[in-house]
Amino acid sequence: MIPERIPTVPDSKEIIERSFKGVNKVQNIYLPSFLNKLKSVSIQKIKLMEATAKKALGRVYDGFPKFDDLDRFERDVLFIMVNGREYERSLNNLKWARTKITELATNSIRGIKKAPNMTVIARFRSSFYGRFSSIIEDMDESLSFLREAREALKKVPQVSREMKIIIIAGFPNVGKSSLISKLTNLTPEIADYPFTTKSINVGMMKMGASIYEVLDVPGLLNRKNHNTIERVALAAIENIGNLVVCMMDPTEECGYRLEEQQKLCDSLKDLGKNVLIVENKIDVERTDSDNIKISCETGEGIEELKKKMEENIRERKDKGNSVFQRT
């Protein structure tokens, strides 16, 4: 699962400066031999730099979610929003850098211990400083990518793995937010998505003895090439929706023809999803279709819709439908 708190990501310059700053705090120790004293101080500095850099890189690596820790919905959203391949590559680069720093420090310390004089010690120490800085600088692109990814990951919707999920879908402006308010009797919590001004509304609904999480996903358009927010909405529908309520506006005041709206709802059924088709605004216009009829304005049909939803979910559960298993 994506953690609620993801660590901030420093740039390479910050890590290098922090590592070298600690070197100045290394205390001289008393040893009879000046050569041994120089070796001891040099080794302490290298170990301190190694520890500082590995801690900074490790904090980022350990704090970011790995694909094996995510369910299918979270993995899909991650690939959609932040380029999943680059995300994996960037994290692996940090892991590689930590390993290389350890190898570099180990080899440098070994060389210093065997050094016959001050000149050789200085050469090993200077070589470590230079190669250390190069390794960290090479991470700048990966750190920069993860910094941007962090902002996107913070806005991935947090949905329960235990609770059943009902998704309200449909074209823009058909009344999805109004329906979620009616179903939950609450003003929906707004969860902003990145790369868009649109948002997901989240509410809680009780039916029988069960509590459901209700998501109003941003408006979908019935087209092949979906934008980022539509792809996220489809990922939610495909992976976490126990029931999809597809809303339609028969008045066509939403800006889309009724035939287009019906095609969208039918396409969701073609995904193999559990879909109830609902027509809103029956206080203005009522069709003779078999779709469920409601009015979010007057509340007509809302209780009947709740009954249909509960019956539908119960029937699917009794059949052992796999939609109730999140992976």
Buried (B, 14 or more C-beta within 10 A) or exposed (E): EBEEEBBEBBBBEEBBEBBBEBBEEBEEEEEEEEEEBBBBBBBBBBBBBBBBBBEBBEBBBEBBBEEEEBBEBBBBBBBBBBBBEBBBEBBEBBEBBBEBBEEBBEBBBEBBBEBEEEEEBBEBBEBBBEBBBEBBBBBEBBBBBBBEBBEBBBBBBEBBEEBBBBBBBBBBEBBBBBBBBBBBEEEBEEBEBBEBEBBBBBBBBEBEEEEBBBBBBBBBEBEEEBBBBBBBBBBBBBBBBBBBBBBBBBBBEBEBEBEBBBEBBEBBEEEEBBBBBBBBBBBEBEEEEEBBBBBBBEEEBBEEBBEBBBEBBEEBBEEEBEBEEBE
